[in-house]
Amino acid sequence: MTRRPTRRSHQGRGLAAEAARAVLAECYAVGIPRVWATIRPRDAASLAVAARLGLVHAHTRTDERGELLYLSRQALTTPESS
């Protein structure tokens, strides 16, 4: 998959965090107990969003494109509490 660059006009506005909070809320609502994210180590913005939402590093794997971080959190609490 080719990654499209994010437009600078969309960066820093909290759009990714808002979308991620909506996903966490839906997971909580339907009873999904744990959520996972996979993020490349060089993607500092995504790592920052994940950290703000309470995801923590679970393990690292390596594929043909390099390291891939697996982060997770329990979805047993409301996302607004993080």
PDB file of N, CA, C and O in Angstrom:
ATOM      1  N   MET A   1       0.835  -1.175   0.000  1.00  0.00           N
ATOM      2  CA  MET A   1       0.000   0.000   0.000  1.00  0.00           C
ATOM      3  C   MET A   1       0.885   1.245   0.000  1.00  0.00           C
ATOM      4  O   MET A   1       1.822   1.350   0.791  1.00  0.00           O
ATOM      5  N   THR A   2       0.585   2.165  -0.873  1.00  0.00           N
ATOM      6  CA  THR A   2       1.320   3.419  -0.927  1.00  0.00           C
ATOM      7  C   THR A   2       0.658   4.426  -0.019  1.00  0.00           C
ATOM      8  O   THR A   2      -0.553   4.638  -0.079  1.00  0.00           O
ATOM      9  N   ARG A   3       1.456   5.040   0.815  1.00  0.00           N
ATOM     10  CA  ARG A   3       0.912   6.026   1.739  1.00  0.00           C
ATOM     11  C   ARG A   3       0.872   7.387   1.073  1.00  0.00           C
ATOM     12  O   ARG A   3       1.861   7.851   0.504  1.00  0.00           O
ATOM     13  N   ARG A   4      -0.283   8.014   1.153  1.00  0.00           N
ATOM     14  CA  ARG A   4      -0.413   9.366   0.623  1.00  0.00           C
ATOM     15  C   ARG A   4       0.021  10.355   1.690  1.00  0.00           C
ATOM     16  O   ARG A   4      -0.304  10.178   2.864  1.00  0.00           O
ATOM     17  N   PRO A   5       0.748  11.390   1.304  1.00  0.00           N
ATOM     18  CA  PRO A   5       1.148  12.391   2.297  1.00  0.00           C
ATOM     19  C   PRO A   5      -0.076  13.169   2.786  1.00  0.00           C
ATOM     20  O   PRO A   5      -1.025  13.403   2.038  1.00  0.00           O
ATOM     21  N   THR A   6      -0.027  13.555   4.042  1.00  0.00           N
ATOM     22  CA  THR A   6      -1.100  14.355   4.621  1.00  0.00           C
ATOM     23  C   THR A   6      -0.899  15.809   4.219  1.00  0.00           C
ATOM     24  O   THR A   6       0.218  16.323   4.261  1.00  0.00           O
ATOM     25  N   ARG A   7      -1.961  16.454   3.838  1.00  0.00           N
ATOM     26  CA  ARG A   7      -1.856  17.876   3.503  1.00  0.00           C
ATOM     27  C   ARG A   7      -1.508  18.656   4.770  1.00  0.00           C
ATOM     28  O   ARG A   7      -2.068  18.417   5.840  1.00  0.00           O
ATOM     29  N   ARG A   8      -0.588  19.574   4.625  1.00  0.00           N
ATOM     30  CA  ARG A   8      -0.179  20.381   5.788  1.00  0.00           C
ATOM     31  C   ARG A   8      -1.368  21.118   6.396  1.00  0.00           C
ATOM     32  O   ARG A   8      -1.404  21.338   7.606  1.00  0.00           O
ATOM     33  N   SER A   9      -2.335  21.499   5.576  1.00  0.00           N
ATOM     34  CA  SER A   9      -3.492  22.224   6.103  1.00  0.00           C
ATOM     35  C   SER A   9      -4.349  21.349   7.014  1.00  0.00           C
ATOM     36  O   SER A   9      -5.171  21.864   7.772  1.00  0.00           O
ATOM     37  N   HIS A  10      -4.163  20.018   6.944  1.00  0.00           N
ATOM     38  CA  HIS A  10      -4.929  19.108   7.789  1.00  0.00           C
ATOM     39  C   HIS A  10      -4.145  18.651   9.010  1.00  0.00           C
ATOM     40  O   HIS A  10      -4.709  18.014   9.901  1.00  0.00           O
ATOM     41  N   GLN A  11      -2.874  18.961   9.066  1.00  0.00           N
ATOM     42  CA  GLN A  11      -2.041  18.523  10.177  1.00  0.00           C
ATOM     43  C   GLN A  11      -2.234  19.412  11.396  1.00  0.00           C
ATOM     44  O   GLN A  11      -2.466  20.615  11.278  1.00  0.00           O
ATOM     45  N   GLY A  12      -2.134  18.798  12.564  1.00  0.00           N
ATOM     46  CA  GLY A  12      -2.176  19.567  13.802  1.00  0.00           C
ATOM     47  C   GLY A  12      -3.545  20.068  14.208  1.00  0.00           C
ATOM     48  O   GLY A  12      -3.650  20.917  15.094  1.00  0.00           O
ATOM     49  N   ARG A  13      -4.594  19.565  13.585  1.00  0.00           N
ATOM     50  CA  ARG A  13      -5.945  20.040  13.895  1.00  0.00           C
ATOM     51  C   ARG A  13      -6.725  19.044  14.753  1.00  0.00           C
ATOM     52  O   ARG A  13      -7.879  19.298  15.101  1.00  0.00           O
ATOM     53  N   GLY A  14      -6.109  17.923  15.092  1.00  0.00           N
ATOM     54  CA  GLY A  14      -6.772  16.952  15.948  1.00  0.00           C
ATOM     55  C   GLY A  14      -7.721  16.012  15.225  1.00  0.00           C
ATOM     56  O   GLY A  14      -8.506  15.311  15.863  1.00  0.00           O
ATOM     57  N   LEU A  15      -7.656  15.991  13.898  1.00  0.00           N
ATOM     58  CA  LEU A  15      -8.579  15.150  13.138  1.00  0.00           C
ATOM     59  C   LEU A  15      -8.327  13.665  13.377  1.00  0.00           C
ATOM     60  O   LEU A  15      -9.276  12.895  13.522  1.00  0.00           O
ATOM     61  N   ALA A  16      -7.062  13.251  13.420  1.00  0.00           N
ATOM     62  CA  ALA A  16      -6.741  11.840  13.651  1.00  0.00           C
ATOM     63  C   ALA A  16      -7.158  11.424  15.056  1.00  0.00           C
ATOM     64  O   ALA A  16      -7.701  10.336  15.246  1.00  0.00           O
ATOM     65  N   ALA A  17      -6.909  12.278  16.035  1.00  0.00           N
ATOM     66  CA  ALA A  17      -7.296  11.964  17.413  1.00  0.00           C
ATOM     67  C   ALA A  17      -8.815  11.864  17.540  1.00  0.00           C
ATOM     68  O   ALA A  17      -9.327  10.989  18.239  1.00  0.00           O
ATOM     69  N   GLU A  18      -9.520  12.743  16.877  1.00  0.00           N
ATOM     70  CA  GLU A  18     -10.985  12.699  16.904  1.00  0.00           C
ATOM     71  C   GLU A  18     -11.509  11.399  16.293  1.00  0.00           C
ATOM     72  O   GLU A  18     -12.416  10.768  16.835  1.00  0.00           O
ATOM     73  N   ALA A  19     -10.934  11.014  15.169  1.00  0.00           N
ATOM     74  CA  ALA A  19     -11.347   9.764  14.521  1.00  0.00           C
ATOM     75  C   ALA A  19     -11.017   8.558  15.396  1.00  0.00           C
ATOM     76  O   ALA A  19     -11.830   7.643  15.525  1.00  0.00           O
ATOM     77  N   ALA A  20      -9.836   8.556  15.992  1.00  0.00           N
ATOM     78  CA  ALA A  20      -9.436   7.434  16.853  1.00  0.00           C
ATOM     79  C   ALA A  20     -10.332   7.346  18.090  1.00  0.00           C
ATOM     80  O   ALA A  20     -10.696   6.248  18.511  1.00  0.00           O
ATOM     81  N   ARG A  21     -10.689   8.489  18.673  1.00  0.00           N
ATOM     82  CA  ARG A  21     -11.615   8.483  19.818  1.00  0.00           C
ATOM     83  C   ARG A  21     -12.964   7.903  19.424  1.00  0.00           C
ATOM     84  O   ARG A  21     -13.581   7.186  20.211  1.00  0.00           O
ATOM     85  N   ALA A  22     -13.430   8.203  18.214  1.00  0.00           N
ATOM     86  CA  ALA A  22     -14.708   7.657  17.736  1.00  0.00           C
ATOM     87  C   ALA A  22     -14.619   6.135  17.595  1.00  0.00           C
ATOM     88  O   ALA A  22     -15.567   5.424  17.931  1.00  0.00           O
ATOM     89  N   VAL A  23     -13.494   5.638  17.105  1.00  0.00           N
ATOM     90  CA  VAL A  23     -13.307   4.185  16.988  1.00  0.00           C
ATOM     91  C   VAL A  23     -13.309   3.549  18.372  1.00  0.00           C
ATOM     92  O   VAL A  23     -13.961   2.526  18.579  1.00  0.00           O
ATOM     93  N   LEU A  24     -12.587   4.140  19.322  1.00  0.00           N
ATOM     94  CA  LEU A  24     -12.556   3.604  20.684  1.00  0.00           C
ATOM     95  C   LEU A  24     -13.951   3.606  21.308  1.00  0.00           C
ATOM     96  O   LEU A  24     -14.330   2.654  21.989  1.00  0.00           O
ATOM     97  N   ALA A  25     -14.701   4.660  21.078  1.00  0.00           N
ATOM     98  CA  ALA A  25     -16.063   4.736  21.620  1.00  0.00           C
ATOM     99  C   ALA A  25     -16.941   3.630  21.043  1.00  0.00           C
ATOM    100  O   ALA A  25     -17.729   3.018  21.764  1.00  0.00           O
ATOM    101  N   GLU A  26     -16.806   3.379  19.759  1.00  0.00           N
ATOM    102  CA  GLU A  26     -17.600   2.317  19.127  1.00  0.00           C
ATOM    103  C   GLU A  26     -17.179   0.946  19.655  1.00  0.00           C
ATOM    104  O   GLU A  26     -18.029   0.096  19.918  1.00  0.00           O
ATOM    105  N   CYS A  27     -15.890   0.729  19.808  1.00  0.00           N
ATOM    106  CA  CYS A  27     -15.411  -0.541  20.381  1.00  0.00           C
ATOM    107  C   CYS A  27     -15.983  -0.740  21.777  1.00  0.00           C
ATOM    108  O   CYS A  27     -16.457  -1.826  22.113  1.00  0.00           O
ATOM    109  N   TYR A  28     -15.938   0.306  22.584  1.00  0.00           N
ATOM    110  CA  TYR A  28     -16.501   0.245  23.936  1.00  0.00           C
ATOM    111  C   TYR A  28     -17.997  -0.070  23.877  1.00  0.00           C
ATOM    112  O   TYR A  28     -18.490  -0.899  24.642  1.00  0.00           O
ATOM    113  N   ALA A  29     -18.708   0.585  22.975  1.00  0.00           N
ATOM    114  CA  ALA A  29     -20.164   0.419  22.878  1.00  0.00           C
ATOM    115  C   ALA A  29     -20.571  -0.994  22.487  1.00  0.00           C
ATOM    116  O   ALA A  29     -21.598  -1.493  22.947  1.00  0.00           O
ATOM    117  N   VAL A  30     -19.776  -1.644  21.643  1.00  0.00           N
ATOM    118  CA  VAL A  30     -20.143  -2.988  21.186  1.00  0.00           C
ATOM    119  C   VAL A  30     -19.427  -4.087  21.969  1.00  0.00           C
ATOM    120  O   VAL A  30     -19.577  -5.267  21.652  1.00  0.00           O
ATOM    121  N   GLY A  31     -18.656  -3.715  22.980  1.00  0.00           N
ATOM    122  CA  GLY A  31     -18.044  -4.702  23.863  1.00  0.00           C
ATOM    123  C   GLY A  31     -16.748  -5.323  23.397  1.00  0.00           C
ATOM    124  O   GLY A  31     -16.376  -6.397  23.871  1.00  0.00           O
ATOM    125  N   ILE A  32     -16.056  -4.682  22.489  1.00  0.00           N
ATOM    126  CA  ILE A  32     -14.745  -5.190  22.077  1.00  0.00           C
ATOM    127  C   ILE A  32     -13.763  -4.900  23.212  1.00  0.00           C
ATOM    128  O   ILE A  32     -13.581  -3.740  23.583  1.00  0.00           O
ATOM    129  N   PRO A  33     -13.125  -5.939  23.772  1.00  0.00           N
ATOM    130  CA  PRO A  33     -12.341  -5.747  24.985  1.00  0.00           C
ATOM    131  C   PRO A  33     -10.972  -5.100  24.793  1.00  0.00           C
ATOM    132  O   PRO A  33     -10.469  -4.472  25.724  1.00  0.00           O
ATOM    133  N   ARG A  34     -10.358  -5.228  23.631  1.00  0.00           N
ATOM    134  CA  ARG A  34      -9.022  -4.677  23.415  1.00  0.00           C
ATOM    135  C   ARG A  34      -8.928  -4.146  21.995  1.00  0.00           C
ATOM    136  O   ARG A  34      -9.453  -4.741  21.054  1.00  0.00           O
ATOM    137  N   VAL A  35      -8.254  -3.023  21.861  1.00  0.00           N
ATOM    138  CA  VAL A  35      -8.013  -2.453  20.535  1.00  0.00           C
ATOM    139  C   VAL A  35      -6.511  -2.434  20.273  1.00  0.00           C
ATOM    140  O   VAL A  35      -5.709  -2.302  21.198  1.00  0.00           O
ATOM    141  N   TRP A  36      -6.145  -2.567  19.014  1.00  0.00           N
ATOM    142  CA  TRP A  36      -4.754  -2.608  18.583  1.00  0.00           C
ATOM    143  C   TRP A  36      -4.507  -1.567  17.505  1.00  0.00           C
ATOM    144  O   TRP A  36      -5.400  -1.239  16.724  1.00  0.00           O
ATOM    145  N   ALA A  37      -3.296  -1.056  17.474  1.00  0.00           N
ATOM    146  CA  ALA A  37      -2.843  -0.180  16.393  1.00  0.00           C
ATOM    147  C   ALA A  37      -1.472  -0.661  15.956  1.00  0.00           C
ATOM    148  O   ALA A  37      -0.666  -1.086  16.785  1.00  0.00           O
ATOM    149  N   THR A  38      -1.207  -0.600  14.682  1.00  0.00           N
ATOM    150  CA  THR A  38       0.135  -0.875  14.164  1.00  0.00           C
ATOM    151  C   THR A  38       0.660   0.409  13.548  1.00  0.00           C
ATOM    152  O   THR A  38       0.003   1.023  12.708  1.00  0.00           O
ATOM    153  N   ILE A  39       1.851   0.808  13.974  1.00  0.00           N
ATOM    154  CA  ILE A  39       2.419   2.094  13.564  1.00  0.00           C
ATOM    155  C   ILE A  39       3.910   1.914  13.302  1.00  0.00           C
ATOM    156  O   ILE A  39       4.606   1.241  14.062  1.00  0.00           O
ATOM    157  N   ARG A  40       4.381   2.508  12.245  1.00  0.00           N
ATOM    158  CA  ARG A  40       5.816   2.518  11.960  1.00  0.00           C
ATOM    159  C   ARG A  40       6.512   3.471  12.941  1.00  0.00           C
ATOM    160  O   ARG A  40       5.971   4.531  13.257  1.00  0.00           O
ATOM    161  N   PRO A  41       7.702   3.105  13.423  1.00  0.00           N
ATOM    162  CA  PRO A  41       8.396   3.953  14.402  1.00  0.00           C
ATOM    163  C   PRO A  41       8.661   5.376  13.918  1.00  0.00           C
ATOM    164  O   PRO A  41       8.746   6.291  14.736  1.00  0.00           O
ATOM    165  N   ARG A  42       8.793   5.583  12.622  1.00  0.00           N
ATOM    166  CA  ARG A  42       9.089   6.926  12.096  1.00  0.00           C
ATOM    167  C   ARG A  42       7.844   7.829  12.035  1.00  0.00           C
ATOM    168  O   ARG A  42       7.960   9.015  11.726  1.00  0.00           O
ATOM    169  N   ASP A  43       6.665   7.277  12.325  1.00  0.00           N
ATOM    170  CA  ASP A  43       5.426   8.050  12.259  1.00  0.00           C
ATOM    171  C   ASP A  43       5.129   8.689  13.618  1.00  0.00           C
ATOM    172  O   ASP A  43       4.242   8.251  14.350  1.00  0.00           O
ATOM    173  N   ALA A  44       5.890   9.729  13.929  1.00  0.00           N
ATOM    174  CA  ALA A  44       5.812  10.375  15.243  1.00  0.00           C
ATOM    175  C   ALA A  44       4.413  10.916  15.550  1.00  0.00           C
ATOM    176  O   ALA A  44       3.961  10.837  16.692  1.00  0.00           O
ATOM    177  N   ALA A  45       3.736  11.454  14.564  1.00  0.00           N
ATOM    178  CA  ALA A  45       2.403  12.020  14.804  1.00  0.00           C
ATOM    179  C   ALA A  45       1.414  10.932  15.226  1.00  0.00           C
ATOM    180  O   ALA A  45       0.642  11.126  16.165  1.00  0.00           O
ATOM    181  N   SER A  46       1.435   9.793  14.539  1.00  0.00           N
ATOM    182  CA  SER A  46       0.531   8.700  14.906  1.00  0.00           C
ATOM    183  C   SER A  46       0.881   8.124  16.264  1.00  0.00           C
ATOM    184  O   SER A  46      -0.013   7.760  17.029  1.00  0.00           O
ATOM    185  N   LEU A  47       2.162   8.035  16.576  1.00  0.00           N
ATOM    186  CA  LEU A  47       2.575   7.548  17.893  1.00  0.00           C
ATOM    187  C   LEU A  47       2.094   8.498  18.995  1.00  0.00           C
ATOM    188  O   LEU A  47       1.695   8.053  20.071  1.00  0.00           O
ATOM    189  N   ALA A  48       2.132   9.788  18.727  1.00  0.00           N
ATOM    190  CA  ALA A  48       1.663  10.766  19.714  1.00  0.00           C
ATOM    191  C   ALA A  48       0.156  10.639  19.936  1.00  0.00           C
ATOM    192  O   ALA A  48      -0.305  10.699  21.076  1.00  0.00           O
ATOM    193  N   VAL A  49      -0.611  10.466  18.870  1.00  0.00           N
ATOM    194  CA  VAL A  49      -2.056  10.277  19.000  1.00  0.00           C
ATOM    195  C   VAL A  49      -2.341   9.016  19.807  1.00  0.00           C
ATOM    196  O   VAL A  49      -3.174   9.028  20.714  1.00  0.00           O
ATOM    197  N   ALA A  50      -1.649   7.929  19.477  1.00  0.00           N
ATOM    198  CA  ALA A  50      -1.857   6.665  20.195  1.00  0.00           C
ATOM    199  C   ALA A  50      -1.541   6.817  21.676  1.00  0.00           C
ATOM    200  O   ALA A  50      -2.280   6.313  22.522  1.00  0.00           O
ATOM    201  N   ALA A  51      -0.462   7.499  21.996  1.00  0.00           N
ATOM    202  CA  ALA A  51      -0.089   7.706  23.401  1.00  0.00           C
ATOM    203  C   ALA A  51      -1.143   8.532  24.138  1.00  0.00           C
ATOM    204  O   ALA A  51      -1.499   8.218  25.274  1.00  0.00           O
ATOM    205  N   ARG A  52      -1.640   9.587  23.490  1.00  0.00           N
ATOM    206  CA  ARG A  52      -2.686  10.420  24.121  1.00  0.00           C
ATOM    207  C   ARG A  52      -3.945   9.629  24.408  1.00  0.00           C
ATOM    208  O   ARG A  52      -4.668   9.925  25.359  1.00  0.00           O
ATOM    209  N   LEU A  53      -4.211   8.616  23.584  1.00  0.00           N
ATOM    210  CA  LEU A  53      -5.411   7.804  23.762  1.00  0.00           C
ATOM    211  C   LEU A  53      -5.182   6.599  24.671  1.00  0.00           C
ATOM    212  O   LEU A  53      -6.086   5.790  24.878  1.00  0.00           O
ATOM    213  N   GLY A  54      -3.979   6.485  25.206  1.00  0.00           N
ATOM    214  CA  GLY A  54      -3.710   5.434  26.164  1.00  0.00           C
ATOM    215  C   GLY A  54      -3.220   4.123  25.608  1.00  0.00           C
ATOM    216  O   GLY A  54      -3.162   3.134  26.339  1.00  0.00           O
ATOM    217  N   LEU A  55      -2.864   4.076  24.336  1.00  0.00           N
ATOM    218  CA  LEU A  55      -2.303   2.849  23.780  1.00  0.00           C
ATOM    219  C   LEU A  55      -0.849   2.725  24.224  1.00  0.00           C
ATOM    220  O   LEU A  55      -0.116   3.713  24.262  1.00  0.00           O
ATOM    221  N   VAL A  56      -0.444   1.514  24.555  1.00  0.00           N
ATOM    222  CA  VAL A  56       0.922   1.275  24.991  1.00  0.00           C
ATOM    223  C   VAL A  56       1.563   0.207  24.102  1.00  0.00           C
ATOM    224  O   VAL A  56       0.875  -0.637  23.528  1.00  0.00           O
ATOM    225  N   HIS A  57       2.877   0.260  24.003  1.00  0.00           N
ATOM    226  CA  HIS A  57       3.618  -0.668  23.161  1.00  0.00           C
ATOM    227  C   HIS A  57       3.482  -2.088  23.705  1.00  0.00           C
ATOM    228  O   HIS A  57       3.763  -2.340  24.876  1.00  0.00           O
ATOM    229  N   ALA A  58       3.056  -2.998  22.862  1.00  0.00           N
ATOM    230  CA  ALA A  58       2.892  -4.400  23.247  1.00  0.00           C
ATOM    231  C   ALA A  58       4.047  -5.240  22.706  1.00  0.00           C
ATOM    232  O   ALA A  58       4.621  -6.048  23.435  1.00  0.00           O
ATOM    233  N   HIS A  59       4.384  -5.054  21.445  1.00  0.00           N
ATOM    234  CA  HIS A  59       5.520  -5.761  20.856  1.00  0.00           C
ATOM    235  C   HIS A  59       5.870  -5.144  19.506  1.00  0.00           C
ATOM    236  O   HIS A  59       5.146  -4.300  18.979  1.00  0.00           O
ATOM    237  N   THR A  60       6.990  -5.585  18.970  1.00  0.00           N
ATOM    238  CA  THR A  60       7.490  -5.091  17.687  1.00  0.00           C
ATOM    239  C   THR A  60       7.742  -6.283  16.771  1.00  0.00           C
ATOM    240  O   THR A  60       8.263  -7.314  17.199  1.00  0.00           O
ATOM    241  N   ARG A  61       7.374  -6.129  15.536  1.00  0.00           N
ATOM    242  CA  ARG A  61       7.677  -7.132  14.519  1.00  0.00           C
ATOM    243  C   ARG A  61       8.391  -6.427  13.371  1.00  0.00           C
ATOM    244  O   ARG A  61       8.342  -5.204  13.240  1.00  0.00           O
ATOM    245  N   THR A  62       9.038  -7.210  12.565  1.00  0.00           N
ATOM    246  CA  THR A  62       9.727  -6.671  11.398  1.00  0.00           C
ATOM    247  C   THR A  62       9.164  -7.337  10.154  1.00  0.00           C
ATOM    248  O   THR A  62       9.022  -8.558  10.094  1.00  0.00           O
ATOM    249  N   ASP A  63       8.847  -6.514   9.161  1.00  0.00           N
ATOM    250  CA  ASP A  63       8.391  -7.048   7.885  1.00  0.00           C
ATOM    251  C   ASP A  63       9.290  -6.514   6.783  1.00  0.00           C
ATOM    252  O   ASP A  63      10.362  -5.976   7.058  1.00  0.00           O
ATOM    253  N   GLU A  64       8.859  -6.662   5.543  1.00  0.00           N
ATOM    254  CA  GLU A  64       9.696  -6.242   4.424  1.00  0.00           C
ATOM    255  C   GLU A  64       9.940  -4.733   4.385  1.00  0.00           C
ATOM    256  O   GLU A  64      10.858  -4.275   3.705  1.00  0.00           O
ATOM    257  N   ARG A  65       9.135  -3.964   5.102  1.00  0.00           N
ATOM    258  CA  ARG A  65       9.302  -2.504   5.134  1.00  0.00           C
ATOM    259  C   ARG A  65       9.996  -2.008   6.391  1.00  0.00           C
ATOM    260  O   ARG A  65      10.209  -0.806   6.549  1.00  0.00           O
ATOM    261  N   GLY A  66      10.354  -2.925   7.291  1.00  0.00           N
ATOM    262  CA  GLY A  66      11.058  -2.532   8.511  1.00  0.00           C
ATOM    263  C   GLY A  66      10.233  -2.820   9.758  1.00  0.00           C
ATOM    264  O   GLY A  66       9.314  -3.638   9.735  1.00  0.00           O
ATOM    265  N   GLU A  67      10.574  -2.137  10.840  1.00  0.00           N
ATOM    266  CA  GLU A  67       9.901  -2.362  12.111  1.00  0.00           C
ATOM    267  C   GLU A  67       8.457  -1.876  12.076  1.00  0.00           C
ATOM    268  O   GLU A  67       8.119  -0.879  11.438  1.00  0.00           O
ATOM    269  N   LEU A  68       7.626  -2.619  12.786  1.00  0.00           N
ATOM    270  CA  LEU A  68       6.223  -2.271  12.922  1.00  0.00           C
ATOM    271  C   LEU A  68       5.866  -2.437  14.392  1.00  0.00           C
ATOM    272  O   LEU A  68       5.973  -3.532  14.944  1.00  0.00           O
ATOM    273  N   LEU A  69       5.442  -1.353  15.019  1.00  0.00           N
ATOM    274  CA  LEU A  69       5.089  -1.369  16.434  1.00  0.00           C
ATOM    275  C   LEU A  69       3.632  -1.757  16.597  1.00  0.00           C
ATOM    276  O   LEU A  69       2.767  -1.265  15.871  1.00  0.00           O
ATOM    277  N   TYR A  70       3.361  -2.626  17.537  1.00  0.00           N
ATOM    278  CA  TYR A  70       2.002  -3.017  17.883  1.00  0.00           C
ATOM    279  C   TYR A  70       1.681  -2.385  19.227  1.00  0.00           C
ATOM    280  O   TYR A  70       2.357  -2.649  20.221  1.00  0.00           O
ATOM    281  N   LEU A  71       0.651  -1.550  19.255  1.00  0.00           N
ATOM    282  CA  LEU A  71       0.227  -0.891  20.478  1.00  0.00           C
ATOM    283  C   LEU A  71      -1.197  -1.326  20.796  1.00  0.00           C
ATOM    284  O   LEU A  71      -1.974  -1.634  19.893  1.00  0.00           O
ATOM    285  N   SER A  72      -1.537  -1.352  22.080  1.00  0.00           N
ATOM    286  CA  SER A  72      -2.884  -1.777  22.443  1.00  0.00           C
ATOM    287  C   SER A  72      -3.337  -1.069  23.704  1.00  0.00           C
ATOM    288  O   SER A  72      -2.554  -0.439  24.414  1.00  0.00           O
ATOM    289  N   ARG A  73      -4.635  -1.198  23.955  1.00  0.00           N
ATOM    290  CA  ARG A  73      -5.223  -0.729  25.210  1.00  0.00           C
ATOM    291  C   ARG A  73      -6.522  -1.475  25.427  1.00  0.00           C
ATOM    292  O   ARG A  73      -7.170  -1.931  24.485  1.00  0.00           O
ATOM    293  N   GLN A  74      -6.880  -1.586  26.675  1.00  0.00           N
ATOM    294  CA  GLN A  74      -8.175  -2.147  27.020  1.00  0.00           C
ATOM    295  C   GLN A  74      -9.246  -1.177  26.540  1.00  0.00           C
ATOM    296  O   GLN A  74      -9.074   0.037  26.646  1.00  0.00           O
ATOM    297  N   ALA A  75     -10.324  -1.688  26.026  1.00  0.00           N
ATOM    298  CA  ALA A  75     -11.439  -0.833  25.610  1.00  0.00           C
ATOM    299  C   ALA A  75     -12.553  -0.922  26.642  1.00  0.00           C
ATOM    300  O   ALA A  75     -13.716  -0.657  26.339  1.00  0.00           O
ATOM    301  N   LEU A  76     -12.182  -1.305  27.887  1.00  0.00           N
ATOM    302  CA  LEU A  76     -13.185  -1.494  28.929  1.00  0.00           C
ATOM    303  C   LEU A  76     -13.525  -0.213  29.657  1.00  0.00           C
ATOM    304  O   LEU A  76     -14.399  -0.209  30.524  1.00  0.00           O
ATOM    305  N   THR A  77     -12.851   0.877  29.321  1.00  0.00           N
ATOM    306  CA  THR A  77     -13.189   2.166  29.899  1.00  0.00           C
ATOM    307  C   THR A  77     -13.548   3.111  28.769  1.00  0.00           C
ATOM    308  O   THR A  77     -13.154   2.896  27.623  1.00  0.00           O
ATOM    309  N   THR A  78     -14.278   4.134  29.081  1.00  0.00           N
ATOM    310  CA  THR A  78     -14.671   5.077  28.034  1.00  0.00           C
ATOM    311  C   THR A  78     -13.443   5.798  27.502  1.00  0.00           C
ATOM    312  O   THR A  78     -12.543   6.102  28.286  1.00  0.00           O
ATOM    313  N   PRO A  79     -13.363   6.085  26.216  1.00  0.00           N
ATOM    314  CA  PRO A  79     -12.201   6.731  25.642  1.00  0.00           C
ATOM    315  C   PRO A  79     -11.985   8.133  26.187  1.00  0.00           C
ATOM    316  O   PRO A  79     -10.854   8.619  26.184  1.00  0.00           O
ATOM    317  N   GLU A  80     -13.028   8.792  26.652  1.00  0.00           N
ATOM    318  CA  GLU A  80     -12.879  10.135  27.197  1.00  0.00           C
ATOM    319  C   GLU A  80     -12.122  10.121  28.509  1.00  0.00           C
ATOM    320  O   GLU A  80     -11.607  11.158  28.928  1.00  0.00           O
ATOM    321  N   SER A  81     -12.036   8.965  29.179  1.00  0.00           N
ATOM    322  CA  SER A  81     -11.347   8.898  30.457  1.00  0.00           C
ATOM    323  C   SER A  81      -9.843   8.816  30.298  1.00  0.00           C
ATOM    324  O   SER A  81      -9.125   8.852  31.297  1.00  0.00           O
ATOM    325  N   SER A  82      -9.338   8.706  29.069  1.00  0.00           N
ATOM    326  CA  SER A  82      -7.885   8.636  28.872  1.00  0.00           C
ATOM    327  C   SER A  82      -7.337  10.007  28.576  1.00  0.00           C
ATOM    328  O   SER A  82      -6.131  10.161  28.378  1.00  0.00           O
TER     329      SER A  82
END
